[in-house]
Amino acid sequence: MSDTEDPKNPEEEGVNPDDIIAEEGQNDDELADEWAAAMAESGDAESDDDQGVRQVELDRLKDDSKPGKENGEGPELDVILDIPVRISMEVGSTQIPIRNLLQLNQGSVVELERLAGEPLDVLVNGTLIAHGEVVMVNEKFGIRLTDVVSQNERINRLR
């Protein structure tokens, strides 16, 4: 048999299989002893009464998910109170083809999709916030709010 061939049967080489098992068992015991000695030297070995369990004190958690004041009064709005917004009143609307739009001239009447006497829509930056009716104040037009959309609904429409 050449040096490159592996013996498939130890008995062919004159080696007793029982001797191999006995030697392996001794090697395992020696290896286990070496590991135990190494662990003891490194200080990582744990004694039976010390399980390596330590109590750790954790900081209290606080909920930062909702913006607002510490006393729970609601969101801090002072930051946005001076931002200007555009408020407009919508009498009604309609859709017409461009052909009909180009034919409009002075005196033309455009039919809206709203009935006479229905309240106007009050829009802030294009978002509906209320309904109202037209009034005259010091020879200027104004609007009296008759129905205000709830704050939660207004916020939901902004999203």
Residue frames as qw, qx, qy, qz and C-alpha x, y, z in Angstrom:
[[0.000, 0.891, 0.455, 0.000, 0.00, 0.00, 0.00],
 [0.417, 0.460, -0.022, 0.784, 1.34, 3.46, -0.86],
 [0.218, -0.205, -0.450, 0.841, 1.58, 6.49, 1.47],
 [0.256, -0.043, -0.161, -0.952, -1.28, 8.30, -0.29],
 [0.545, -0.299, -0.687, -0.377, -3.81, 5.53, 0.28],
 [0.442, -0.402, 0.423, -0.681, -5.94, 5.58, 3.41],
 [0.133, -0.011, -0.990, 0.055, -6.47, 2.22, 5.07],
 [0.550, -0.312, -0.291, -0.718, -10.16, 1.44, 5.12],
 [0.877, -0.377, -0.269, -0.128, -9.85, -1.41, 7.57],
 [0.224, -0.807, 0.502, -0.214, -7.48, -1.03, 10.57],
 [0.876, -0.227, 0.426, -0.026, -7.14, -4.83, 10.83],
 [0.813, 0.547, -0.001, 0.200, -5.42, -4.89, 7.39],
 [0.237, 0.792, -0.386, 0.409, -2.62, -2.76, 8.86],
 [0.626, -0.034, -0.680, 0.381, -2.33, -4.95, 11.94],
 [0.108, -0.243, 0.368, -0.891, -4.08, -2.47, 14.27],
 [0.150, -0.397, -0.889, 0.171, -6.66, -3.68, 16.74],
 [0.155, -0.615, -0.348, -0.691, -9.89, -1.52, 16.58],
 [0.608, -0.692, -0.384, 0.058, -10.40, -1.90, 20.35],
 [0.596, -0.260, -0.098, 0.753, -7.01, -0.25, 20.93],
 [0.136, 0.363, 0.264, 0.883, -8.07, 2.77, 18.79],
 [0.419, -0.705, -0.404, -0.405, -11.28, 3.24, 20.82],
 [0.686, -0.562, -0.283, 0.365, -9.40, 3.01, 24.10],
 [0.477, -0.044, 0.041, 0.877, -6.85, 5.58, 22.95],
 [0.060, -0.526, -0.344, -0.775, -9.61, 7.95, 21.76],
 [0.558, -0.715, -0.407, -0.106, -11.33, 7.71, 25.13],
 [0.639, -0.417, -0.149, 0.629, -8.10, 8.63, 26.87],
 [0.293, 0.203, 0.211, 0.910, -7.61, 11.57, 24.49],
 [0.265, -0.681, -0.423, -0.536, -11.15, 12.86, 25.23],
 [0.632, -0.682, -0.313, 0.194, -10.52, 12.72, 28.98],
 [0.572, -0.212, 0.012, 0.793, -7.19, 14.47, 28.62],
 [0.116, 0.416, 0.340, 0.836, -8.76, 17.13, 26.36],
 [0.420, -0.752, -0.418, -0.289, -11.58, 17.72, 28.87],
 [0.654, -0.561, -0.204, 0.464, -9.06, 18.13, 31.66],
 [0.436, 0.040, 0.156, 0.885, -7.07, 20.61, 29.62],
 [0.109, -0.607, -0.400, -0.678, -10.23, 22.66, 28.89],
 [0.562, -0.741, -0.368, 0.006, -11.17, 22.68, 32.57],
 [0.623, -0.375, -0.069, 0.683, -7.69, 23.87, 33.53],
 [0.264, 0.254, 0.281, 0.887, -7.74, 26.59, 30.87],
 [0.279, -0.709, -0.431, -0.484, -11.17, 27.82, 31.97],
 [0.629, -0.667, -0.293, 0.271, -10.06, 27.92, 35.61],
 [0.542, -0.160, 0.057, 0.823, -7.00, 29.96, 34.69],
 [0.094, 0.392, 0.348, 0.847, -9.00, 32.48, 32.67],
 [0.109, 0.141, 0.517, -0.837, -11.50, 32.98, 35.51],
 [0.486, -0.018, -0.376, -0.789, -14.50, 32.16, 33.28],
 [0.413, -0.185, -0.892, 0.007, -15.39, 29.01, 35.20],
 [0.473, -0.486, 0.021, -0.735, -18.47, 29.44, 37.37],
 [0.049, -0.125, 0.898, -0.419, -18.86, 27.78, 40.72],
 [0.174, -0.394, -0.889, -0.156, -21.98, 25.78, 41.54],
 [0.137, -0.673, -0.572, 0.448, -23.38, 28.43, 43.92],
 [0.044, 0.611, -0.096, -0.784, -22.56, 31.42, 41.67],
 [0.616, 0.484, 0.613, 0.100, -24.64, 31.18, 38.51],
 [0.339, 0.038, 0.332, 0.879, -23.26, 34.40, 37.02],
 [0.051, -0.745, -0.576, -0.333, -26.60, 36.17, 37.50],
 [0.236, -0.160, -0.266, 0.921, -26.49, 39.84, 38.40],
 [0.113, 0.809, 0.561, -0.136, -29.33, 42.26, 38.92],
 [0.317, 0.139, 0.215, 0.913, -29.11, 45.34, 36.76],
 [0.093, 0.653, 0.461, -0.593, -30.97, 48.53, 37.53],
 [0.321, 0.425, 0.566, 0.630, -32.73, 50.01, 34.48],
 [0.061, 0.099, 0.073, -0.991, -33.83, 53.60, 33.91],
 [0.399, 0.515, 0.633, -0.419, -37.55, 54.28, 33.90],
 [0.260, 0.270, 0.640, 0.671, -39.05, 54.52, 30.43],
 [0.228, 0.541, 0.313, -0.747, -41.15, 57.48, 29.40],
 [0.528, 0.547, 0.627, 0.171, -43.51, 57.73, 26.45],
 [0.106, -0.507, 0.212, 0.829, -42.10, 60.22, 23.93],
 [0.298, 0.280, 0.797, 0.445, -44.34, 59.02, 21.09],
 [0.050, 0.819, 0.537, 0.197, -46.95, 61.76, 21.48],
 [0.274, 0.295, -0.120, 0.907, -45.96, 65.42, 21.33],
 [0.392, -0.758, -0.398, -0.336, -47.46, 67.54, 24.04],
 [0.179, -0.718, 0.377, -0.557, -47.03, 69.24, 27.32],
 [0.222, 0.187, -0.886, 0.362, -45.81, 67.35, 30.37],
 [0.334, 0.081, 0.612, -0.712, -49.14, 67.92, 32.15],
 [0.259, 0.281, 0.912, 0.146, -51.11, 66.29, 29.31],
 [0.279, 0.613, 0.268, -0.689, -52.93, 69.40, 28.07],
 [0.722, 0.630, 0.286, -0.017, -52.23, 68.59, 24.42],
 [0.725, 0.282, 0.140, 0.612, -49.74, 69.53, 21.73],
 [0.275, -0.605, -0.035, 0.747, -47.68, 72.69, 22.02],
 [0.471, 0.695, 0.480, 0.253, -49.13, 74.99, 19.33],
 [0.157, -0.888, 0.015, 0.433, -47.27, 78.22, 20.14],
 [0.452, -0.286, 0.568, 0.626, -44.69, 77.39, 17.48],
 [0.245, 0.295, 0.726, 0.571, -47.20, 77.54, 14.60],
 [0.058, 0.748, 0.563, -0.347, -49.63, 80.24, 15.75],
 [0.027, 0.748, -0.109, -0.654, -47.99, 83.03, 13.69],
 [0.304, -0.024, 0.767, 0.564, -47.87, 81.14, 10.38],
 [0.429, 0.344, -0.023, -0.835, -50.12, 82.88, 7.80],
 [0.357, 0.223, 0.897, 0.136, -52.77, 80.81, 6.00],
 [0.222, -0.006, -0.407, -0.886, -55.12, 81.57, 3.09],
 [0.311, 0.353, 0.776, -0.420, -58.83, 81.43, 3.93],
 [0.212, 0.050, -0.517, -0.828, -61.39, 81.32, 1.11],
 [0.560, 0.259, 0.554, -0.559, -65.12, 80.79, 0.67],
 [0.022, -0.022, 0.842, 0.539, -66.47, 78.54, -2.04],
 [0.562, 0.178, 0.114, -0.800, -69.94, 79.31, -3.35],
 [0.894, 0.215, 0.346, -0.187, -69.92, 76.21, -5.54],
 [0.176, -0.480, 0.712, 0.481, -68.09, 74.47, -8.34],
 [0.832, 0.432, 0.223, -0.267, -68.67, 72.77, -11.65],
 [0.476, -0.253, 0.657, 0.526, -66.78, 71.08, -14.49],
 [0.606, 0.716, 0.144, -0.315, -67.11, 72.24, -18.06],
 [0.814, 0.233, 0.275, 0.454, -65.20, 71.42, -21.25],
 [0.361, -0.363, 0.156, 0.844, -62.55, 73.86, -22.40],
 [0.124, 0.383, 0.606, 0.686, -64.68, 74.55, -25.54],
 [0.253, -0.805, -0.510, -0.164, -67.49, 75.95, -23.31],
 [0.495, -0.634, -0.131, 0.580, -64.98, 77.83, -21.13],
 [0.341, -0.077, 0.348, 0.870, -63.60, 79.62, -24.22],
 [0.027, -0.547, -0.605, -0.578, -67.14, 80.65, -25.25],
 [0.319, -0.721, -0.498, 0.361, -67.82, 82.49, -21.95],
 [0.240, 0.411, 0.069, 0.877, -68.14, 86.27, -22.14],
 [0.097, -0.015, 0.414, -0.905, -69.62, 89.08, -20.10],
 [0.636, -0.003, 0.033, -0.771, -73.15, 88.19, -18.98],
 [0.630, 0.079, -0.755, -0.165, -72.66, 84.40, -19.35],
 [0.694, -0.459, 0.293, -0.471, -74.12, 82.23, -16.59],
 [0.397, 0.285, -0.868, 0.085, -72.28, 79.20, -15.25],
 [0.800, -0.406, -0.176, -0.405, -74.45, 76.69, -13.42],
 [0.026, -0.520, 0.767, -0.375, -72.89, 75.44, -10.16],
 [0.550, -0.110, -0.826, -0.059, -73.37, 72.08, -8.48],
 [0.139, -0.204, -0.683, 0.687, -74.82, 73.71, -5.35],
 [0.074, -0.710, -0.665, -0.217, -78.40, 74.69, -4.66],
 [0.029, -0.605, 0.041, -0.795, -79.41, 78.29, -3.89],
 [0.610, -0.638, 0.059, -0.466, -79.51, 78.87, -0.12],
 [0.928, -0.141, -0.247, 0.242, -77.02, 76.13, 0.70],
 [0.439, -0.848, 0.164, 0.247, -74.20, 77.20, 3.03],
 [0.477, 0.779, -0.402, 0.063, -70.82, 78.16, 1.59],
 [0.915, -0.128, -0.186, 0.334, -67.68, 76.09, 2.21],
 [0.166, -0.937, 0.304, -0.038, -64.98, 77.81, 4.26],
 [0.927, 0.190, -0.130, 0.295, -61.55, 76.56, 3.21],
 [0.314, -0.870, 0.351, 0.145, -58.15, 77.17, 4.83],
 [0.075, -0.553, 0.758, 0.337, -55.31, 76.44, 2.42],
 [0.510, 0.164, -0.681, -0.499, -57.77, 74.34, 0.42],
 [0.251, -0.125, -0.935, 0.218, -58.98, 72.27, 3.41],
 [0.429, -0.585, -0.423, -0.543, -62.64, 72.43, 4.47],
 [0.217, 0.046, -0.683, 0.695, -62.93, 73.72, 8.04],
 [0.200, 0.384, 0.581, -0.689, -66.50, 75.08, 8.21],
 [0.117, 0.549, 0.676, 0.478, -69.75, 76.01, 6.46],
 [0.088, -0.438, -0.332, 0.831, -71.32, 79.46, 6.59],
 [0.287, 0.776, 0.547, 0.130, -73.62, 82.08, 5.11],
 [0.364, 0.353, 0.100, 0.856, -72.84, 85.41, 3.45],
 [0.221, -0.823, -0.421, 0.310, -73.37, 88.59, 5.49],
 [0.318, 0.741, 0.028, 0.590, -72.70, 92.31, 4.94],
 [0.580, -0.628, -0.231, 0.465, -70.42, 94.02, 7.47],
 [0.152, -0.743, 0.107, 0.643, -69.71, 97.76, 6.96],
 [0.596, 0.700, -0.114, -0.375, -70.45, 97.46, 3.24],
 [0.176, 0.502, -0.835, -0.140, -68.08, 94.51, 2.90],
 [0.862, -0.063, -0.409, -0.292, -68.94, 90.87, 2.43],
 [0.208, -0.467, 0.782, -0.357, -68.30, 88.51, 5.31],
 [0.646, -0.078, -0.720, -0.242, -69.31, 85.03, 6.34],
 [0.579, -0.443, 0.415, -0.544, -71.08, 83.81, 9.44],
 [0.222, 0.223, -0.949, -0.004, -69.96, 80.30, 10.38],
 [0.754, -0.200, -0.044, -0.624, -72.92, 78.00, 10.83],
 [0.986, -0.153, 0.053, -0.029, -71.13, 74.65, 11.18],
 [0.021, 0.784, -0.621, 0.004, -67.47, 74.04, 12.09],
 [0.857, 0.169, -0.487, -0.001, -65.73, 70.77, 11.22],
 [0.784, -0.618, 0.036, 0.049, -64.41, 69.04, 14.37],
 [0.118, -0.837, 0.523, 0.106, -60.75, 69.52, 15.25],
 [0.628, -0.212, 0.738, 0.126, -59.98, 65.79, 14.85],
 [0.691, 0.554, 0.459, 0.074, -61.61, 65.69, 11.41],
 [0.264, 0.949, -0.160, -0.062, -59.67, 68.81, 10.30],
 [0.323, -0.662, 0.663, 0.133, -56.37, 67.24, 11.40],
 [0.698, 0.086, 0.704, 0.102, -57.24, 64.00, 9.58],
 [0.587, 0.768, 0.255, 0.006, -58.01, 65.94, 6.38],
 [0.014, 0.912, -0.383, -0.148, -54.59, 67.63, 6.57],
 [0.556, -0.386, 0.716, 0.167, -52.80, 64.25, 6.38]]
